[in-house]
Amino acid sequence: MAVAAPDASKDSTMGKTWNTNKLGLRVGVDVVSACSAAALVAPIITAIDKGIMENASGRNTLGQSLKSSAMEILTKPTAFFGRRAFFLIFTVYSGTYITANSIDTVNSTISNKPIHTTTAGASKFFATSGSNIGLGLYKDSQFTKMFGSASSAGSRPVPLPTFALFTIRDCLTVFASFNLPTVLSPHFDARMSSEVKKYVGATSAAQFFAPAAVQLISTPLHLWGLDLYNRPGVSLPERFTRVSRDWLKSAFARMGRIVPAFGVGGVVNTKVRRNLMGKLES
């Protein structure tokens, strides 16, 4: 495939050459890739997030909540996709993917690199963390109120310690989703058999593994934050017992949402963007 030469423009003030080839279309590709991935994964993430919130508050069991959401998707899809909960989830992930894609486009532009170039540096981590955490905290505050305990749902603000725990949780997830896969990919590639590589590449394997594995660490932070809202004034031993009780099943549930969010979603976003950028380069 022939690759078009970069349309390099000179920044006279900085003395740098930028790759501005088809920049407007590249920004469009960033948005289309991000929204496609977000639309694909948002339904299951919405159902799982709602289930975890309702289970933590005692309003419903995790299983029953998931079953209720699945039935609504199948029998009343218009109602499900029209709910604020779905819109909040779609906004979080489309915004996060757009930010990650935009960092790659900015990097390829100012560094005068091919337009399909990706990066895994600190700038990408801080930008995607800021986007995901900002949007995610707002979403979590609304979900906590919408699906919290019946006695407190929507009646009071989410406490600052809960926001702090959610922030640390999201930093761990974003780092494992956007930075670790690039670091782990060469190690996966060296250890994966050629037979396995026929079905899944090292990059995709790392993209699935890293964000899922980190949930074993981040889930207790998530549950602790929810319990601070749902049961204010509870003693430390009681809170620890509750978090310990729900940790394992909630960790697997969060893996079930993280794998679509940053595994499937991350792979779809990356592949759609790479393919579309490749067409722009040809």
C-alpha positions as CSV (number, residue, x, y, z in Angstrom):
1,M,0.0,0.0,0.0
2,A,1.4,3.3,-1.0
3,V,1.7,5.8,1.8
4,A,1.2,9.5,1.1
5,A,4.1,11.7,2.2
6,P,3.3,13.8,5.2
7,D,2.0,17.3,4.4
8,A,4.6,19.1,6.5
9,S,4.1,22.7,7.4
10,K,6.7,24.8,9.0
11,D,6.1,26.5,12.4
12,S,8.2,29.7,11.8
13,T,8.1,30.7,15.4
14,M,9.3,27.4,16.9
15,G,11.4,26.2,14.0
16,K,9.6,22.9,13.9
17,T,8.0,20.9,11.0
18,W,4.5,19.6,11.7
19,N,2.6,16.8,9.9
20,T,-0.7,18.6,9.1
21,N,-1.7,16.1,6.4
22,K,-5.5,15.8,6.4
23,L,-5.7,17.0,9.9
24,G,-9.4,17.8,9.9
25,L,-10.2,14.2,8.6
26,R,-7.9,12.8,11.2
27,V,-9.8,14.5,14.0
28,G,-13.0,13.1,12.5
29,V,-11.5,9.6,12.5
30,D,-10.6,10.1,16.2
31,V,-14.3,11.0,17.0
32,V,-15.8,8.3,14.9
33,S,-13.5,5.6,16.3
34,A,-14.2,6.6,19.8
35,C,-18.0,6.9,19.5
36,S,-18.2,3.5,17.7
37,A,-16.3,1.8,20.5
38,A,-18.4,3.6,23.2
39,A,-21.7,2.6,21.6
40,L,-20.7,-1.0,21.4
41,V,-19.7,-1.4,25.1
42,A,-22.0,1.1,26.8
43,P,-25.0,-1.3,27.2
44,I,-23.2,-4.0,29.2
45,I,-21.3,-1.4,31.3
46,T,-24.5,0.4,32.1
47,A,-26.1,-2.9,33.3
48,I,-23.1,-4.0,35.3
49,D,-22.6,-0.6,37.0
50,K,-26.2,-0.4,37.9
51,G,-26.0,-4.0,39.3
52,I,-22.9,-3.2,41.5
53,M,-24.5,0.0,42.8
54,E,-27.8,-1.7,43.7
55,N,-26.0,-4.7,45.3
56,A,-23.8,-2.4,47.4
57,S,-26.8,-0.4,48.6
58,G,-29.1,-3.4,49.3
59,R,-31.7,-2.3,46.8
60,N,-31.3,-5.5,44.7
61,T,-28.9,-8.4,44.3
62,L,-26.3,-8.2,41.6
63,G,-27.8,-11.2,39.7
64,Q,-31.4,-9.9,39.8
65,S,-30.3,-6.4,38.7
66,L,-28.3,-7.8,35.7
67,K,-31.3,-10.0,34.8
68,S,-33.7,-7.0,34.9
69,S,-31.4,-4.9,32.7
70,A,-30.9,-7.7,30.2
71,M,-34.7,-8.2,29.9
72,E,-35.2,-4.4,29.4
73,I,-32.5,-4.4,26.6
74,L,-34.3,-7.3,24.9
75,T,-37.9,-6.3,25.4
76,K,-37.8,-2.5,25.8
77,P,-34.6,-1.3,24.0
78,T,-35.9,2.2,23.4
79,A,-36.5,2.7,27.1
80,F,-33.1,1.3,28.1
81,F,-31.1,3.3,25.6
82,G,-33.2,6.4,26.3
83,R,-32.4,6.4,30.0
84,R,-30.0,8.8,31.6
85,A,-27.9,6.0,32.9
86,F,-27.0,4.8,29.4
87,F,-26.2,8.3,28.2
88,L,-23.9,8.9,31.2
89,I,-21.9,5.7,30.4
90,F,-21.7,6.5,26.7
91,T,-20.4,10.0,27.5
92,V,-17.7,8.7,29.9
93,Y,-16.2,6.2,27.4
94,S,-16.6,8.2,24.2
95,G,-15.0,11.1,25.9
96,T,-12.1,8.9,27.2
97,Y,-11.5,7.4,23.8
98,I,-11.6,10.7,22.0
99,T,-9.0,12.1,24.5
100,A,-6.7,9.1,24.0
101,N,-7.1,9.4,20.2
102,S,-6.5,13.1,20.2
103,I,-3.3,12.8,22.1
104,D,-2.0,10.4,19.4
105,T,-3.1,12.8,16.7
106,V,-1.4,15.8,18.4
107,N,1.7,13.8,18.9
108,S,1.9,12.7,15.3
109,T,1.3,16.3,14.2
110,I,3.8,18.1,16.3
111,S,6.5,15.3,16.0
112,N,6.0,15.1,12.2
113,K,5.3,11.3,12.4
114,P,3.0,9.1,10.3
115,I,-0.6,9.8,11.1
116,H,-1.3,6.3,12.4
117,T,1.4,6.7,15.1
118,T,0.3,6.0,18.7
119,T,2.0,6.9,22.0
120,A,2.0,5.6,25.5
121,G,3.8,8.4,27.3
122,A,2.9,10.5,30.4
123,S,0.9,13.0,28.4
124,K,-1.5,10.3,27.3
125,F,-1.8,8.9,30.8
126,F,-2.6,12.3,32.4
127,A,-4.9,13.4,29.6
128,T,-6.9,10.2,29.5
129,S,-6.9,10.0,33.3
130,G,-8.2,13.6,33.5
131,S,-11.0,12.9,31.0
132,N,-12.0,9.5,32.4
133,I,-11.8,10.6,36.0
134,G,-13.7,13.8,35.5
135,L,-16.5,12.3,33.5
136,G,-16.4,9.1,35.6
137,L,-16.7,10.9,38.9
138,Y,-19.8,12.8,37.7
139,K,-21.3,9.6,36.4
140,D,-20.5,7.8,39.7
141,S,-22.0,10.6,41.7
142,Q,-25.2,10.3,39.7
143,F,-25.3,6.5,39.8
144,T,-24.7,6.5,43.5
145,K,-27.7,8.8,44.0
146,M,-29.9,7.0,41.5
147,F,-29.2,3.5,42.7
148,G,-28.1,4.0,46.3
149,S,-29.9,2.9,49.4
150,A,-33.6,3.7,49.5
151,S,-33.1,5.9,52.6
152,S,-30.4,8.1,51.1
153,A,-30.8,7.8,47.3
154,G,-30.8,11.3,45.8
155,S,-31.2,13.0,49.2
156,R,-27.7,14.1,50.0
157,P,-24.3,14.8,48.3
158,V,-21.7,12.2,47.8
159,P,-18.9,12.7,50.4
160,L,-15.4,13.8,49.5
161,P,-13.8,10.6,50.7
162,T,-15.9,8.6,48.3
163,F,-14.8,10.9,45.4
164,A,-11.2,10.4,46.6
165,L,-11.5,6.6,46.5
166,F,-13.2,6.7,43.1
167,T,-10.3,8.9,41.8
168,I,-7.6,6.4,42.9
169,R,-9.7,3.6,41.4
170,D,-9.9,5.3,38.1
171,C,-6.2,6.3,38.0
172,L,-5.3,2.6,38.4
173,T,-7.8,1.5,35.7
174,V,-6.7,4.2,33.2
175,F,-3.0,3.4,33.7
176,A,-3.7,-0.3,33.2
177,S,-5.8,0.4,30.1
178,F,-3.8,2.9,28.1
179,N,-0.2,2.6,29.3
180,L,0.4,-0.9,30.6
181,P,-0.7,-2.7,27.3
182,T,2.1,-1.1,25.4
183,V,4.6,-2.1,28.0
184,L,3.3,-5.6,28.4
185,S,2.8,-6.3,24.7
186,P,6.5,-7.3,24.0
187,H,6.5,-9.7,26.9
188,F,3.2,-11.3,25.8
189,D,4.6,-11.6,22.2
190,A,7.8,-13.3,23.5
191,R,5.8,-15.9,25.5
192,M,2.8,-16.5,23.2
193,S,3.0,-19.5,20.8
194,S,2.6,-19.0,17.1
195,E,-0.6,-21.0,17.2
196,V,-2.2,-18.6,19.8
197,K,-1.0,-15.6,17.8
198,K,-3.1,-16.7,14.9
199,Y,-6.2,-15.9,17.0
200,V,-5.1,-13.1,19.2
201,G,-2.2,-10.7,18.9
202,A,0.0,-9.8,21.8
203,T,-1.2,-6.2,21.8
204,S,-4.9,-7.3,22.0
205,A,-4.0,-9.9,24.7
206,A,-2.3,-7.2,26.8
207,Q,-5.2,-4.8,26.2
208,F,-7.6,-7.4,27.7
209,F,-5.4,-8.6,30.6
210,A,-4.1,-5.4,32.2
211,P,-7.3,-3.6,32.9
212,A,-9.1,-6.8,34.1
213,A,-6.3,-7.8,36.5
214,V,-6.1,-4.4,38.1
215,Q,-9.7,-4.8,39.3
216,L,-8.6,-7.1,42.0
217,I,-6.9,-4.1,43.5
218,S,-9.3,-1.3,42.6
219,T,-12.6,-3.0,43.5
220,P,-12.2,-2.7,47.3
221,L,-11.7,1.1,46.8
222,H,-14.9,1.2,44.8
223,L,-16.9,-0.7,47.4
224,W,-15.5,1.3,50.3
225,G,-16.5,4.5,48.6
226,L,-20.0,3.3,48.0
227,D,-20.3,2.1,51.6
228,L,-19.3,5.5,52.9
229,Y,-22.3,6.9,51.1
230,N,-24.8,4.1,51.7
231,R,-24.0,3.6,55.4
232,P,-22.6,6.8,57.0
233,G,-21.4,6.4,60.6
234,V,-20.7,2.7,60.4
235,S,-17.7,1.5,62.3
236,L,-14.4,0.6,60.6
237,P,-14.7,-3.2,61.3
238,E,-18.3,-3.3,60.0
239,R,-17.3,-1.5,56.9
240,F,-14.3,-3.8,56.3
241,T,-16.5,-6.9,56.8
242,R,-19.0,-5.5,54.2
243,V,-16.3,-4.7,51.7
244,S,-14.7,-8.1,52.2
245,R,-18.0,-9.9,51.7
246,D,-18.7,-8.2,48.4
247,W,-15.1,-8.0,47.1
248,L,-14.7,-11.1,45.0
249,K,-18.1,-11.1,43.2
250,S,-17.8,-7.4,42.7
251,A,-14.3,-7.7,41.3
252,F,-15.4,-10.3,38.8
253,A,-18.4,-8.1,37.9
254,R,-16.1,-5.1,37.4
255,M,-13.8,-7.3,35.3
256,G,-16.9,-8.0,33.3
257,R,-17.4,-4.3,32.7
258,I,-13.7,-3.3,32.3
259,V,-13.1,-6.0,29.7
260,P,-15.7,-4.4,27.4
261,A,-14.8,-0.8,28.4
262,F,-11.1,-0.9,28.0
263,G,-10.5,-4.4,26.5
264,V,-13.1,-4.8,23.7
265,G,-13.7,-1.0,23.6
266,G,-10.0,-0.3,23.5
267,V,-9.3,-2.9,20.8
268,V,-12.3,-1.7,18.7
269,N,-11.2,2.0,19.1
270,T,-7.6,1.2,18.2
271,K,-8.5,-1.0,15.2
272,V,-11.1,1.3,13.7
273,R,-8.8,4.2,14.1
274,R,-5.8,2.4,12.6
275,N,-7.9,1.2,9.6
276,L,-9.4,4.6,8.9
277,M,-6.0,6.3,9.4
278,G,-4.5,3.8,7.0
279,K,-7.1,4.7,4.3
280,L,-6.2,8.4,4.8
281,E,-2.5,7.6,4.4
282,S,-3.1,5.6,1.1
